[in-house]
Each structure stands twice: as structure tokens, then as C-alpha cells.
């Protein structure tokens, strides 16, 4: 049985931890609202742009002059998995679920005989180095970007496009977490390079004629890189909202667990203290009777 001093120290320690988790929950809840608004506001444009690119990809005639971001390299051997995680932890299984989704995709591609490489956005994705020590070809630290901005996403997109044009990979997949609610964050796997054509074609309007104004090459030269940047920006916004939702939930659970532990330790402390008092009384009574 632990001593009274040890129990008192443990109770004080847990109370201190409870104050920290409660403060972190409050901060996460305050930031969640703004992050959620930004994620939700960014979805329609990103989804519509992706649909437009898919429609164009279904119509493109692959040839020497075809944009590589739209038509692809003509190969499907080297796959780059862009893993977007948070910069911080203490958010339950938020980051771990994204890493698991990336590992599942990598194992699936390796099972098909493909070469897999990783491009990490966020410090918490570095755990992949344990499983693929030679597979991580770039690690981008986003710790200075406290709030996601299109400027940061555009820098990542430009780097990916330059690597693609240099022939470092044939297909790029983006792994991130889609925000559903504070309790639910869904890992998402999206192909961003080249533009993916949905099964069964691009859907409505797939057979429609496309007229470009002012010029096809000029429009695609602007839209294709922008689509990559927008999809990465969307992933950052979704991750940001999902992180704060997961952190708020995790800190709420931690605060409740700390409260339960304090109650159990308090009961044990009182019982130990009562036992010590009873023992002293017995010793006093026994000594008095001996006299």
C-alpha cells in the first residue's frame, strides 16, 4: 500500500495534468470553429475544379503536345505518396490513421510490383521512416505555417510539379484526413498527378465539345498547376480542422480520465489515512490497557 505522502503527491500531479488537458481542450475548441469554417468554405471550389479537370482528362487526345499533368507520362511504375499530417500530436489517433492509410496504399502498390516513394508534409509523418528508411525522398517541415495558407500549398505544389517534370515519379497520391465532425476524421486517398479520370468517364457532359478562350495551352498551363495547389490546400484545411476536432475530443477524454483517477486516489488516500488513525488508536488503547 502506498504511503500517504506518495498518494498526496500523485493526486497533486494528476490535478496539474488535468488543468493542462482542460486548457488544451478549451484552446482546441476555440480554434476548431474557424478551422471548420475554412475547411467547409474551401470544399466547393476544390471539388468543382477537380471535376472540371477530370472532364478535360476524359477528352484529351494523348500526344507529344499533351500536357503531362493531364495526360500523364505514359508510365505507371513509380508512385509518389504525399502524406499530409499535423505538426503536433496529442490528438488521439488522428496522425496515426493518416500514416496507416499511407502504409496500406504503399503495400497495395508494392503488391502490384510498383515502386513507392514518400513525400512528407508535417512532422508527424516522419514515423514512416521506420518502415521505409529508403522510401522517404522528401520531408517538408511546415512548423512555421501555424495556419494553412494557399502560399504554403502552392510552394508544395510547385515542388511536386518540378519533380514530376524531372521524371522522378509517374503518379502522385495525396493522403490526408477529411473532416466530418469533431468525433470523425476520415483518411482520404486522392490521386492528384496526373488528373484521374473517374471510372465510367467524367460523367455528365463527358461527350460535350470544349471550346477554349483565349487558348487551350494557356488555359491548361494555368489550371493544371492550380488544381494541384488547390487540392493540397484543401488537404491542409481539412487536416487543420480534423486535428483540432481530434485534439478537443482527446483532451476532453483525458480530462475526464484524470477526474476519475483523482477520485480513485482520493478514496485510497482517505482509506489509508483512516487505517493509520485506527492503528494509532488501537496502539493507544492497547498501551492504556497494559498499564
C-alpha positions as CSV (number, residue, x, y, z in Angstrom):
1,X,0.0,0.0,0.0
2,X,1.3,3.4,-0.9
3,X,2.2,5.9,1.8
4,X,0.0,9.0,2.5
5,X,2.8,11.2,1.2
6,X,3.1,9.3,-2.1
7,X,-0.7,9.3,-2.6
8,X,-0.9,13.0,-1.9
9,X,1.9,13.7,-4.5
10,X,0.1,11.6,-7.1
11,X,-3.1,13.4,-6.6
12,X,-1.4,16.8,-6.9
13,X,0.4,15.5,-10.1
14,X,-2.9,14.3,-11.7
15,X,-4.6,17.6,-10.8
16,X,-1.8,19.5,-12.5
17,X,-2.2,17.3,-15.6
18,X,-6.0,17.8,-15.6
19,X,-5.5,21.6,-15.6
20,X,-3.3,21.3,-18.7
21,X,-5.6,19.0,-20.6
22,X,-8.6,21.2,-19.8
23,X,-6.8,24.3,-21.0
24,X,-5.8,22.4,-24.2
25,X,-9.4,21.3,-24.8
26,X,-10.5,24.9,-24.4
27,X,-7.9,26.2,-26.9
28,X,-8.7,23.5,-29.4
29,X,-12.4,24.2,-29.2
30,X,-11.8,27.9,-29.8
31,X,-9.7,27.2,-32.9
32,X,-12.0,24.4,-34.2
33,X,-14.8,26.8,-35.2
34,X,-12.6,28.9,-37.5
35,X,-10.8,25.9,-38.9
36,X,-14.1,24.2,-39.7
37,X,-15.5,27.3,-41.4
38,X,-12.4,27.5,-43.6
39,X,-12.4,23.7,-44.5
40,X,-16.1,23.8,-45.4
41,X,-15.8,27.0,-47.4
42,X,-12.9,25.6,-49.4
43,X,-14.6,22.3,-50.5
44,X,-17.0,23.5,-53.3
45,X,-14.2,25.2,-55.3
46,X,-11.8,22.3,-54.9
47,X,-14.4,19.7,-55.8
48,X,-15.6,21.6,-58.8
49,X,-12.1,22.3,-60.1
50,X,-11.3,18.6,-59.7
51,X,-14.4,17.7,-61.6
52,X,-13.5,20.1,-64.4
53,X,-10.0,18.6,-64.7
54,X,-11.5,15.1,-64.8
55,X,-13.8,16.1,-67.6
56,X,-10.8,17.6,-69.6
57,X,-8.8,14.4,-68.9
58,X,-11.5,12.3,-70.4
59,X,-11.4,14.3,-73.6
60,X,-7.7,14.9,-74.1
61,X,-6.0,13.2,-77.0
62,X,-2.7,11.9,-75.8
63,X,0.1,13.0,-78.0
64,X,3.5,14.8,-77.9
65,X,1.9,18.1,-77.2
66,X,-0.4,16.9,-74.5
67,X,0.2,18.4,-71.0
68,X,1.8,15.8,-68.8
69,X,-0.2,16.9,-65.8
70,X,-3.3,15.9,-67.7
71,X,-2.3,13.0,-69.9
72,X,0.4,11.5,-67.7
73,X,3.9,10.3,-68.6
74,X,2.7,7.1,-70.3
75,X,4.1,5.0,-67.5
76,X,2.7,3.7,-64.2
77,X,5.7,2.4,-62.4
78,X,6.9,4.9,-59.8
79,X,4.3,6.2,-57.4
80,X,4.8,9.1,-55.0
81,X,2.6,9.1,-51.9
82,X,2.3,12.6,-50.5
83,X,1.4,12.2,-46.8
84,X,-0.1,15.3,-45.1
85,X,-0.1,15.1,-41.3
86,X,-0.2,17.6,-38.5
87,X,2.9,19.2,-37.0
88,X,1.8,18.3,-33.4
89,X,0.4,15.4,-31.5
90,X,-1.9,14.9,-28.5
91,X,-4.8,14.4,-30.9
92,X,-5.7,10.8,-30.3
93,X,-5.3,8.6,-33.4
94,X,-5.5,11.5,-35.9
95,X,-2.0,11.3,-37.3
96,X,-1.7,7.5,-36.8
97,X,-4.7,6.9,-39.0
98,X,-3.2,9.0,-41.8
99,X,0.0,7.1,-41.6
100,X,-1.9,3.8,-41.6
101,X,-3.8,4.8,-44.8
102,X,-0.4,5.7,-46.4
103,X,1.1,2.3,-45.5
104,X,-2.0,0.5,-46.8
105,X,-1.7,2.3,-50.1
106,X,2.0,1.6,-50.3
107,X,1.5,-2.1,-49.6
108,X,-1.2,-2.3,-52.2
109,X,1.1,-0.7,-54.8
110,X,4.1,-2.8,-53.9
111,X,1.9,-5.9,-54.2
112,X,1.3,-4.8,-57.8
113,X,5.1,-4.5,-58.4
114,X,5.2,-0.7,-58.3
115,X,8.0,1.4,-56.9
116,X,6.8,3.5,-53.9
117,X,8.3,6.8,-52.6
118,X,7.0,9.2,-49.9
119,X,6.8,12.9,-49.7
120,X,6.0,14.1,-46.2
121,X,4.2,17.2,-45.3
122,X,4.2,17.6,-41.5
123,X,6.4,16.3,-38.8
124,X,4.1,13.5,-37.6
125,X,4.5,11.6,-40.8
126,X,8.2,11.0,-40.1
127,X,7.3,7.8,-38.4
128,X,7.2,6.3,-41.9
129,X,11.0,6.3,-41.9
130,X,10.8,3.4,-39.5
131,X,9.0,1.2,-42.1
132,X,10.5,2.7,-45.3
133,X,14.0,4.0,-44.4
134,X,15.0,4.4,-48.0
135,X,11.5,5.3,-49.3
136,X,11.1,8.8,-47.9
137,X,12.5,11.1,-50.6
138,X,11.4,14.5,-49.1
139,X,10.4,15.7,-45.7
140,X,8.8,19.2,-45.7
141,X,8.6,20.9,-42.3
142,X,5.5,23.1,-42.0
143,X,6.0,24.2,-38.4
144,X,6.4,27.8,-39.4
145,X,2.9,27.7,-41.1
146,X,0.8,27.9,-37.9
147,X,-2.3,28.4,-40.0
148,X,-2.6,26.9,-43.5
149,X,-2.4,29.4,-46.4
150,X,-2.5,29.0,-50.1
151,X,1.0,30.3,-50.3
152,X,2.3,27.2,-48.4
153,X,0.2,24.8,-50.6
154,X,1.4,26.5,-53.8
155,X,5.1,26.1,-52.7
156,X,4.5,22.3,-52.2
157,X,2.6,22.1,-55.5
158,X,5.5,23.8,-57.4
159,X,8.0,21.4,-55.8
160,X,5.9,18.3,-56.7
161,X,5.4,19.5,-60.3
162,X,9.1,20.2,-60.8
163,X,9.9,16.7,-59.5
164,X,7.2,15.3,-61.9
165,X,8.6,17.2,-64.9
166,X,12.1,15.9,-63.9
167,X,10.8,12.3,-64.2
168,X,11.2,11.4,-60.5
169,X,7.8,9.7,-60.5
170,X,4.8,8.8,-62.7
171,X,1.8,9.1,-60.3
172,X,1.3,11.1,-57.1
173,X,-1.3,10.3,-54.4
174,X,-2.3,12.6,-51.7
175,X,-3.2,11.1,-48.3
176,X,-4.9,13.4,-45.7
177,X,-7.8,13.3,-43.3
178,X,-11.2,14.7,-44.4
179,X,-13.1,16.5,-41.5
180,X,-16.5,15.1,-40.9
181,X,-17.1,16.2,-37.3
182,X,-15.2,16.7,-34.1
183,X,-15.5,12.9,-33.5
184,X,-15.0,11.7,-37.0
185,X,-12.0,12.3,-39.3
186,X,-11.8,10.1,-42.4
187,X,-8.5,9.3,-44.0
188,X,-8.7,10.1,-47.7
189,X,-6.6,8.9,-50.7
190,X,-6.7,11.1,-53.7
191,X,-4.7,11.0,-57.0
192,X,-3.5,14.5,-57.9
193,X,-0.9,13.9,-60.6
194,X,-1.9,13.2,-63.4
195,X,-5.5,14.1,-63.3
196,X,-7.5,11.0,-62.6
197,X,-10.4,10.1,-64.9
198,X,-13.3,8.6,-62.9
199,X,-14.4,5.1,-63.8
200,X,-17.1,5.2,-66.5
201,X,-15.8,8.6,-67.8
202,X,-16.1,12.0,-66.5
203,X,-19.9,11.8,-66.0
204,X,-22.3,14.5,-67.2
205,X,-21.0,16.4,-70.2
206,X,-18.2,14.0,-70.9
207,X,-19.1,14.0,-74.7
208,X,-19.6,17.7,-74.9
209,X,-17.3,19.8,-77.2
210,X,-14.9,22.0,-75.4
211,X,-14.0,25.5,-76.7
212,X,-11.0,27.3,-75.2
213,X,-10.8,31.0,-74.8
214,X,-8.3,32.5,-75.4
215,X,-6.1,29.5,-76.0
216,X,-6.1,25.8,-74.9
217,X,-2.4,25.7,-73.9
218,X,-2.6,29.0,-72.0
219,X,-5.7,27.9,-70.0
220,X,-4.3,24.4,-69.2
221,X,-0.9,25.8,-68.3
222,X,-2.7,27.9,-65.6
223,X,-5.4,25.5,-64.5
224,X,-3.4,22.3,-64.1
225,X,-0.8,23.6,-61.6
226,X,-3.5,25.5,-59.8
227,X,-5.6,22.3,-59.4
228,X,-2.6,20.6,-57.7
229,X,-2.1,23.5,-55.4
230,X,-5.8,23.8,-54.6
231,X,-6.1,20.1,-53.8
232,X,-3.1,20.3,-51.5
233,X,-4.6,23.5,-49.9
234,X,-7.8,21.7,-49.3
235,X,-6.0,18.8,-47.7
236,X,-4.3,21.3,-45.3
237,X,-7.6,22.9,-44.4
238,X,-9.2,19.5,-43.8
239,X,-6.3,18.4,-41.7
240,X,-6.3,21.5,-39.7
241,X,-10.0,21.2,-38.8
242,X,-9.6,17.5,-38.2
243,X,-6.6,18.0,-35.9
244,X,-8.4,20.5,-33.7
245,X,-11.5,18.3,-33.6
246,X,-9.5,15.2,-32.6
247,X,-7.4,17.2,-30.1
248,X,-10.5,18.6,-28.4
249,X,-12.0,15.1,-28.1
250,X,-8.8,13.6,-26.9
251,X,-8.2,16.3,-24.3
252,X,-11.8,16.0,-23.1
253,X,-11.4,12.3,-22.6
254,X,-8.0,12.9,-20.8
255,X,-9.7,15.5,-18.5
256,X,-12.4,13.0,-17.6
257,X,-10.0,10.2,-17.1
258,X,-7.9,12.5,-14.8
259,X,-11.0,13.3,-12.8
260,X,-11.8,9.6,-12.4
261,X,-8.2,8.9,-11.3
262,X,-8.3,11.7,-8.8
263,X,-11.5,10.2,-7.3
264,X,-9.9,6.8,-7.0
265,X,-6.7,8.2,-5.5
266,X,-8.7,10.3,-3.1
267,X,-10.7,7.3,-1.9
268,X,-7.4,5.3,-1.5
269,X,-5.9,8.3,0.4
270,X,-8.8,8.5,2.7
271,X,-8.8,4.8,3.4
272,X,-5.1,4.8,4.1
273,X,-5.4,7.8,6.3
274,X,-8.3,6.2,8.2
275,X,-6.3,2.9,8.6
276,X,-3.4,4.9,10.0
277,X,-5.6,6.7,12.5
278,X,-7.3,3.4,13.5
279,X,-3.9,1.8,14.0
280,X,-2.8,4.7,16.3
281,X,-6.0,4.4,18.3
282,X,-5.5,0.7,18.8
283,X,-2.0,1.2,19.9
284,X,-3.1,3.9,22.4
285,X,-5.9,1.7,23.8
286,X,-3.6,-1.3,24.0
287,X,-1.0,0.7,25.8
288,X,-3.6,2.0,28.3
289,X,-4.9,-1.5,29.0
290,X,-1.4,-2.7,29.6
291,X,-1.0,-0.2,32.3
